[in-house]
Amino acid sequence: MGEKTFSELFIEKGLLLTACFSILIILVIVAFILIQGFPAFQDYGFLNFIFGMNWAPDSNQYGVFTMIVGSLEVTLLALVMAVPLSILCSIFMAEVARDNVRKFLQPVIQTLAGIPSVVYGFFGLIVLVPIIRNNFGGTGFSILTAAIILAIMILPTIISVSQDALRSVPKQFKEASLGLGATNWQTIRHIILPAALPGIVTAVILGMGRAIGETLAVIMVAGNVTQIPGSIFEPVRTLTSNIALEMGYATGLHYNALFATAVVLFIIIMILLLFTNWIQRKYKMDIGGGDL
């Protein structure tokens, strides 16, 4: 008994140490980014940096507002396209599809998750860019092109996590609903889907993080023009693309400004995560309060 208690204590302390070490690594990374980016905020001004419309290192102008808008537009459009398709696919796989169909689709979705970003980028460059250019005008490098690529890239993440959330709903919920005379679709819509909603929100959060942090594929198809786009068919530059494109030759204040761009990206991600976590907690309280 004493040996078992010691083992449990050892495992508990080991897990606690691992968690603390992970938190320490995150804090070190955040501190490093803040320290490197602070000179740009100090020299150029935080508000000027955030709301500045011009990014011209040669003229000592560092404004990232156009890239903030570009990042948000690409990410939100990708979510608009990916979330409904992902949820419908996860519902089909968890509640409708036969076992042989599910066994076929599962590895296909996992394969999509394992494809490198550069392959998605080449697909967008060779296939999507000419299609959009020929049908909608412009160069084809646009918000829409980048959003389509990101939507495809985040599909596996949202589908997998949403499917797990749907299948984790207790079977008693479904059996009770069917026993009361509800159809299978009514049960899915009014019982299973609301009960799994917190897990689905988590899936959307993970997909959003993947989309807003993607760099290489977006660089290849977004056009990388620092402007406020007038439509989804115009090119943009995202925050991640800006860092990747210019970090290799940046020096001095330009170097610090790129780290400051990373700070802005970190702040945006934190705001989006806090907002989505608030929605998740709200639905959990609604479910706990018997709103189902």
SULURMO-V407086 format. One record per residue. N is the residue number from 1. PSI is psi in radians with two decimals (999 if undefined). Layout:
BEGIN
n:N psi:PSI
n:N psi:PSI
END
This chain:
BEGIN
n:1 psi:-0.73
n:2 psi:-0.67
n:3 psi:-0.68
n:4 psi:-0.71
n:5 psi:-0.72
n:6 psi:-0.69
n:7 psi:-0.76
n:8 psi:-0.71
n:9 psi:-0.69
n:10 psi:-0.77
n:11 psi:-0.75
n:12 psi:-0.83
n:13 psi:-0.61
n:14 psi:-0.74
n:15 psi:-0.69
n:16 psi:-0.73
n:17 psi:-0.70
n:18 psi:-0.77
n:19 psi:-0.75
n:20 psi:-0.66
n:21 psi:-0.68
n:22 psi:-0.77
n:23 psi:-0.70
n:24 psi:-0.74
n:25 psi:-0.77
n:26 psi:-0.76
n:27 psi:-0.67
n:28 psi:-0.76
n:29 psi:-0.80
n:30 psi:-0.75
n:31 psi:-0.73
n:32 psi:-0.77
n:33 psi:-0.75
n:34 psi:-0.75
n:35 psi:-0.75
n:36 psi:-0.55
n:37 psi:-0.29
n:38 psi:-0.70
n:39 psi:-0.59
n:40 psi:-0.74
n:41 psi:-0.69
n:42 psi:-0.70
n:43 psi:-0.70
n:44 psi:-0.37
n:45 psi:2.31
n:46 psi:-0.85
n:47 psi:-0.67
n:48 psi:-0.65
n:49 psi:-0.74
n:50 psi:-0.79
n:51 psi:0.07
n:52 psi:2.46
n:53 psi:-0.20
n:54 psi:2.33
n:55 psi:1.73
n:56 psi:1.52
n:57 psi:-0.57
n:58 psi:-0.50
n:59 psi:0.19
n:60 psi:0.70
n:61 psi:2.15
n:62 psi:1.56
n:63 psi:2.28
n:64 psi:0.20
n:65 psi:-0.69
n:66 psi:-0.62
n:67 psi:-0.53
n:68 psi:-0.82
n:69 psi:-0.78
n:70 psi:-0.76
n:71 psi:-0.80
n:72 psi:-0.72
n:73 psi:-0.77
n:74 psi:-0.78
n:75 psi:-0.82
n:76 psi:-0.69
n:77 psi:-0.67
n:78 psi:-0.71
n:79 psi:-0.69
n:80 psi:-0.65
n:81 psi:-0.65
n:82 psi:-0.65
n:83 psi:-0.90
n:84 psi:-0.75
n:85 psi:-0.71
n:86 psi:-0.77
n:87 psi:-0.76
n:88 psi:-0.70
n:89 psi:-0.74
n:90 psi:-0.66
n:91 psi:-0.76
n:92 psi:-0.79
n:93 psi:-0.60
n:94 psi:-0.57
n:95 psi:-0.31
n:96 psi:-0.80
n:97 psi:2.57
n:98 psi:2.88
n:99 psi:-0.71
n:100 psi:-0.61
n:101 psi:-0.74
n:102 psi:-0.71
n:103 psi:-0.47
n:104 psi:-0.73
n:105 psi:-0.58
n:106 psi:-0.90
n:107 psi:-0.50
n:108 psi:-0.78
n:109 psi:-0.71
n:110 psi:-0.57
n:111 psi:-0.69
n:112 psi:-0.66
n:113 psi:-0.44
n:114 psi:-0.07
n:115 psi:2.28
n:116 psi:2.67
n:117 psi:-0.64
n:118 psi:-0.52
n:119 psi:-0.76
n:120 psi:-0.70
n:121 psi:-0.76
n:122 psi:-0.67
n:123 psi:-0.80
n:124 psi:-0.69
n:125 psi:-0.71
n:126 psi:-0.60
n:127 psi:-0.99
n:128 psi:-0.74
n:129 psi:-0.85
n:130 psi:-0.65
n:131 psi:-0.83
n:132 psi:-0.66
n:133 psi:-0.73
n:134 psi:-0.49
n:135 psi:-0.45
n:136 psi:-0.02
n:137 psi:-3.06
n:138 psi:-2.85
n:139 psi:-0.28
n:140 psi:-0.37
n:141 psi:1.94
n:142 psi:3.05
n:143 psi:-0.77
n:144 psi:-0.78
n:145 psi:-0.83
n:146 psi:-0.68
n:147 psi:-0.67
n:148 psi:-0.79
n:149 psi:-0.79
n:150 psi:-0.68
n:151 psi:-0.74
n:152 psi:-0.68
n:153 psi:-0.58
n:154 psi:-0.12
n:155 psi:-0.88
n:156 psi:-0.69
n:157 psi:-0.88
n:158 psi:-0.71
n:159 psi:-0.82
n:160 psi:-0.84
n:161 psi:-0.69
n:162 psi:-0.70
n:163 psi:-0.75
n:164 psi:-0.69
n:165 psi:-0.72
n:166 psi:-0.71
n:167 psi:-0.25
n:168 psi:-0.14
n:169 psi:2.28
n:170 psi:2.39
n:171 psi:-0.43
n:172 psi:-0.55
n:173 psi:-0.84
n:174 psi:-0.76
n:175 psi:-0.71
n:176 psi:-0.71
n:177 psi:-0.79
n:178 psi:-0.60
n:179 psi:-0.47
n:180 psi:0.01
n:181 psi:0.05
n:182 psi:2.61
n:183 psi:2.95
n:184 psi:-0.74
n:185 psi:-0.70
n:186 psi:-0.67
n:187 psi:-0.75
n:188 psi:-0.79
n:189 psi:-0.76
n:190 psi:-0.27
n:191 psi:-1.05
n:192 psi:-0.83
n:193 psi:-0.83
n:194 psi:-0.64
n:195 psi:-0.55
n:196 psi:0.02
n:197 psi:-0.73
n:198 psi:-0.69
n:199 psi:-0.61
n:200 psi:-0.69
n:201 psi:-0.70
n:202 psi:-0.72
n:203 psi:-0.73
n:204 psi:-0.68
n:205 psi:-0.81
n:206 psi:-0.72
n:207 psi:-0.69
n:208 psi:-0.74
n:209 psi:-0.68
n:210 psi:-0.71
n:211 psi:-0.83
n:212 psi:-0.35
n:213 psi:-0.10
n:214 psi:2.44
n:215 psi:-1.06
n:216 psi:-0.86
n:217 psi:-0.65
n:218 psi:-0.70
n:219 psi:-0.67
n:220 psi:-0.38
n:221 psi:-0.14
n:222 psi:-0.33
n:223 psi:-0.52
n:224 psi:0.79
n:225 psi:2.23
n:226 psi:1.59
n:227 psi:2.81
n:228 psi:1.97
n:229 psi:2.51
n:230 psi:-0.31
n:231 psi:3.03
n:232 psi:-0.05
n:233 psi:0.15
n:234 psi:2.67
n:235 psi:2.69
n:236 psi:2.96
n:237 psi:2.27
n:238 psi:2.93
n:239 psi:-0.76
n:240 psi:-0.70
n:241 psi:-0.69
n:242 psi:-0.76
n:243 psi:-0.82
n:244 psi:-0.64
n:245 psi:-0.58
n:246 psi:-0.15
n:247 psi:-0.50
n:248 psi:-0.44
n:249 psi:0.11
n:250 psi:2.48
n:251 psi:2.79
n:252 psi:-2.35
n:253 psi:-0.55
n:254 psi:-0.75
n:255 psi:-0.80
n:256 psi:-0.62
n:257 psi:-0.58
n:258 psi:-0.66
n:259 psi:-0.63
n:260 psi:-0.61
n:261 psi:-0.70
n:262 psi:-0.63
n:263 psi:-0.76
n:264 psi:-0.75
n:265 psi:-0.72
n:266 psi:-0.74
n:267 psi:-0.75
n:268 psi:-0.79
n:269 psi:-0.72
n:270 psi:-0.72
n:271 psi:-0.79
n:272 psi:-0.70
n:273 psi:-0.72
n:274 psi:-0.70
n:275 psi:-0.83
n:276 psi:-0.61
n:277 psi:-0.60
n:278 psi:-0.73
n:279 psi:-0.73
n:280 psi:-0.80
n:281 psi:-0.65
n:282 psi:-0.80
n:283 psi:-0.58
n:284 psi:-0.72
n:285 psi:-0.65
n:286 psi:-0.74
n:287 psi:-0.75
n:288 psi:-0.49
n:289 psi:0.01
n:290 psi:0.36
n:291 psi:-0.27
n:292 psi:999
END
